[in-house]
Amino acid sequence: MQMLACNCWSLQKAPHGNINNIPRNHFLGRRQLLSSVCVCSDDPLRDAVSPQPISISRNVGDGTKHLCEVICKNGPLATRRMLLTSLIMSLGYYPTRYLSETAQALGDPSVTVEQVTPSVFPSGALFPTEERIVQLFEKNTYSVVNIFDVTLRPQLNATGMVEIPEGNGSGVVWDGQGHILTNYHVVGNALSKKASPGQVVARVNILTSEGIQKNFEGVLVGADRAKDLAVLKVEAPEDLLKPIKVGKSFSLKVGQQCLAIGNPFGFDHTLTVGVISGLNRDISSQTGITIGGGIQTDAAINPGNSGGPLLDSKGNLIGINTAIFTRTGTSAGVGFAIPSSTVLRIVPQLIQLGKVVRAGLNVDIAPDLVANQLNVRSGALILQIPGNSVAANVGLLPTTRGFAGSIVLGDIIVAVDNKPVKSKADLDRVLDEYNVGDKVTLKIQRGSENLELPIILEEKS
């Protein structure tokens, strides 16, 4: 089977326009037709190379013009090799309208860089509120350190110990002697392995005035799990230590501005600003203990902020960031800090004694569930009192059983120095504000009587 591949030029040369009169050498087989688009030559030597060059003029506007017309118009003696070359050139020479418009959209050489560059305006001076925040950060950022918890583990085939980083958090420079204050849970991994005072439990990075982080070993001084506080010590030059200024948390008001500085997710010396959202909150710390009197803030506190300072608008420390309420692990606008009033009671004892000595009555107080079963709805019910204790000597009475086996309720403490006590937790919270040796007045309910008994607080066992 043969097919005819021709153009208008060859048809015009056919006698009377009759296709039957076209010479046989104008007919191509199917294979030849696939290799060459058209053959228009009277020369029987079709494989000869034509001395006439083929030139194709570009006409972007006529992208649909038939390739055969272009080739035959410019060179009737084209061979299959030249036709194949012309086909490839034509495909690149006549791009589609879509490709042409896309290429033109990538740039506009008719414009200059200056014409498409907008005007840049100077930022100018900061607003007074911005300037104050900037100054507070620059003043206090050198008092904030980055703490990496380390755990001592035995190394295989070695007689020594290796220090392996386990976590990170923040801390503050407490004084010029190198004491660093942080959260208990920041170094909790090391402390859980029964670390003793004088042992390295952390790596402490201190920021210098040149912006360089210097690394020091953090030696354990003391820790208090009940208040989620720990004190470390570093051997750093005195000029590198910038102690934080401690303020009073008693006079805080909901709505006043506060600032948090820390190292969230390892991004050192990050500042967030917010307000105090609430006071006297119960904080569920990561150590599993509830801490009373907490400060609630909406300043963003994230993992890594723990142990960092919460500052008031004057740059004074009013709390130590310790926890967040979140369902995602990141800040949800509800953060908590241990108030500076608690910090001031705990830290000096940790530095001096390595532990916290708490004042108490050393009596056994009934749990709230037991008190409710005994129909005690308010107050702290005394269950047992050790013999020859201070509480026994002042005349406090425990809960006992009568002759018939009935329960005789002991004294119910309803107030300490006119501070109301509604439960066992309230009593612990109130007594936590006192020191060993302080004299307080207990208001107790004994049957139908209301009594007041003075008592000197002793060390809580």
Protein Blocks (a to p, Z undefined) as FASTA:
>chain_A
ZZddddfklmmmpghhiaklpcfklpccfklmmmpmbdcdfbfblmbccfbdcdddddfk
lmmbcfklmmmmmomkbcfklmmmmmmmmmmmmccfklmmmmmmmpcfkbcfklmpccdd
debjadfklmmmmmmmmmmmmmpccdddddddddehiabdcdddfbdcddddfblnopac
ddfklmmmmmmnopaehiafbdcddddfkopacddddddfbdcfklopacddddddfklp
ccdddddfklpcehiacdddddeehiahiadddddfbghiacddfkopacehiacdfbdc
dehjgopacddfkopafbdcfbdcdfkopaehiacdddfklmmmmmmmmmmnopacddde
hpacddfklmmmnopagdcddfbdcehifklmnopacddddfkopacdddddfbeehiac
fbfklmmmmmmmpcehiacdddddehjaccdddddddddZZ
